[in-house]
Amino acid sequence: MKEFISQLRGAILSTVVLAIVCCGIYPLVVFGLGRAFADKADGSIIVDSKGVIRGSRLIGQNFTGAKYFHPRPSAAGNGYDPTSSGGSNLGPTSQKLRDGIAQNVADYRSQNGLATNAPVPADAVTASASGLDPHISVENALLQAPRVTKEHGMKEDEVRALITQYTDTPDLGFLGDAGVNVLRLNLALDGVK
């Protein structure tokens, strides 16, 4: 009986200690870290000068007008639907995928005034794995710059400077490629105008 009481006391004490750590201390530490990095914990929301939420730096949005930089194609729901994040799951032997990419290449060349045999960046014609990627490659942005420059009536140097300003470097300086955040760049264009 004495051994049973000793084991019961140990079990109760362990339960109380774990409850305090897991249900009290840990949530408070996580909450504190969330408040210390509030911008990131709250979704990296972009708010304009009037207090209107314009989007998140982490989720792509569809821009189709000629005066805006266009994002990557999206396979998420009806396009950039964060509740339906995901790719198309079409494989390299899929005729539907090949036809879709061929159409995207033709549309991209047409929209940006490129020759019918001009190379097109892969990110301009293929969706990301999530369908929500907010970035395009620097090459993609530079190919779109003449169209955007013309539509905004700006100098191309000004647009190129904005591209450089809104280009995010690779993570840790070497993971991945530099990417241009389309939402931030387009909001900057509206602000410059």
C-alpha positions in Angstrom: 0.0 0.0 0.0 2.9 2.3 0.8 4.4 1.8 -2.6 1.0 2.4 -4.2 0.7 5.8 -2.4 4.2 6.7 -3.4 3.5 6.0 -7.1 0.2 7.8 -7.0 1.9 10.9 -5.4 4.5 10.8 -8.2 1.8 10.5 -10.9 -0.3 13.3 -9.5 2.8 15.6 -9.1 3.9 14.8 -12.7 0.4 15.6 -14.0 0.4 18.9 -12.1 3.9 19.9 -13.3 3.1 19.0 -16.9 -0.3 20.8 -16.7 1.5 24.0 -15.5 4.2 23.8 -18.2 2.0 22.7 -21.1 -1.2 24.6 -20.3 0.3 27.7 -18.7 4.0 28.5 -19.3 4.3 27.2 -22.9 1.1 29.1 -24.2 2.3 32.3 -22.5 5.8 32.0 -24.1 4.3 31.3 -27.5 1.9 34.3 -27.1 4.7 36.5 -26.0 6.8 35.5 -29.0 3.8 36.2 -31.2 3.4 39.7 -29.8 7.2 40.3 -30.1 6.9 39.5 -33.8 3.3 40.8 -34.3 3.6 41.6 -38.0 4.6 38.1 -38.8 2.3 36.4 -36.4 -0.7 38.4 -37.7 -0.1 37.4 -41.3 2.2 40.2 -42.6 -0.9 42.3 -43.4 -0.4 45.4 -45.6 -2.5 48.3 -44.5 -2.7 51.5 -46.6 -2.5 55.1 -45.3 -6.3 55.1 -44.9 -6.2 52.0 -42.6 -7.7 49.7 -45.3 -6.3 46.2 -45.5 -4.9 45.7 -49.0 -3.6 42.1 -48.6 -0.8 40.1 -47.1 2.9 40.1 -48.2 2.7 36.3 -48.0 -0.3 35.6 -50.3 -0.5 36.4 -54.0 -3.3 38.3 -55.5 -4.6 38.4 -59.1 -3.8 41.5 -61.0 -5.0 41.5 -64.6 -4.9 45.2 -65.7 -2.2 46.3 -68.2 -1.0 48.9 -65.7 -0.1 46.3 -63.1 2.6 43.6 -62.9 0.9 40.3 -63.3 1.6 37.4 -60.8 2.2 33.8 -61.5 -0.8 31.8 -62.7 -2.7 30.2 -59.8 -4.2 26.7 -59.5 -5.7 27.5 -56.1 -9.5 27.3 -56.4 -10.7 30.1 -58.6 -7.3 31.7 -58.6 -5.5 32.9 -55.4 -8.2 31.4 -53.1 -6.4 30.8 -49.8 -9.0 28.3 -48.7 -8.1 26.1 -51.7 -4.4 26.3 -51.7 -2.7 23.7 -53.9 -1.4 22.9 -57.3 -3.1 21.4 -60.2 -1.5 17.9 -59.7 -1.0 17.6 -63.5 2.1 15.7 -64.4 4.7 16.3 -67.2 2.9 13.8 -69.5 -0.4 15.7 -69.2 -1.7 17.1 -72.5 -3.9 19.5 -70.5 -0.8 20.9 -68.7 1.1 21.3 -72.0 -1.8 23.0 -73.6 -2.3 25.3 -70.6 1.4 26.3 -70.6 1.4 26.9 -74.3 -1.6 29.2 -74.0 0.0 31.0 -71.0 3.2 31.5 -73.1 1.2 33.0 -76.0 -0.8 35.2 -73.7 2.3 36.5 -71.9 4.1 37.3 -75.1 1.0 39.1 -76.4 0.4 41.1 -73.2 4.1 42.2 -73.0 4.7 42.9 -76.7 7.3 40.1 -77.0 8.3 38.3 -80.2 6.5 35.0 -80.9 9.8 33.2 -80.2 11.0 35.2 -77.2 11.9 33.2 -74.2 9.5 33.4 -71.3 10.4 32.8 -67.6 8.9 29.6 -66.2 7.2 31.4 -63.3 5.2 33.5 -65.8 3.4 30.5 -67.2 3.3 27.9 -64.4 1.6 27.9 -61.0 3.5 27.4 -57.8 2.9 24.4 -55.6 0.6 26.4 -53.3 -1.0 28.5 -56.0 -0.6 31.4 -53.7 3.0 32.5 -54.3 3.3 36.3 -54.0 6.6 36.6 -55.9 7.7 36.6 -59.5 11.2 36.3 -60.7 13.2 39.5 -61.4 13.4 38.4 -65.0 9.6 38.2 -65.2 9.2 41.6 -63.7 11.8 43.2 -66.0 10.0 41.7 -69.1 6.7 43.3 -67.8 8.3 46.6 -67.0 8.0 48.2 -70.5 4.2 47.6 -70.5 3.7 48.9 -67.0 6.0 51.9 -67.7 3.9 52.8 -70.8 0.6 52.4 -68.9 1.7 54.6 -66.0 3.4 57.2 -68.1 6.6 56.8 -66.0 10.2 56.5 -67.0 11.5 52.9 -67.2 14.3 53.8 -64.8 11.7 54.7 -62.1 9.9 51.3 -62.6 13.2 49.4 -62.6 14.1 51.1 -59.3 10.7 50.0 -57.8 11.4 46.5 -59.0 14.7 46.6 -57.2 13.2 48.1 -54.1 10.5 45.3 -53.8 12.8 42.4 -54.6 13.2 40.1 -51.6 16.6 38.4 -51.3 16.9 34.6 -50.9 16.2 33.2 -47.4 19.4 33.2 -45.3 21.1 34.8 -48.4 21.4 31.5 -50.3 18.2 29.5 -50.2 16.2 29.9 -53.4 16.2 32.9 -55.8 15.4 36.6 -55.3 11.8 37.3 -56.0 9.7 40.5 -56.6 6.6 40.8 -54.3 3.9 41.7 -56.8 1.4 43.1 -54.3 3.9 45.5 -52.7 5.2 46.5 -56.1 1.7 47.3 -57.5 0.7 49.2 -54.4 3.9 51.2 -54.8 3.0 51.9 -58.4 -0.4 53.2 -57.3 1.3 55.4 -54.7 3.8 56.8 -57.2 1.0 57.7 -59.6 
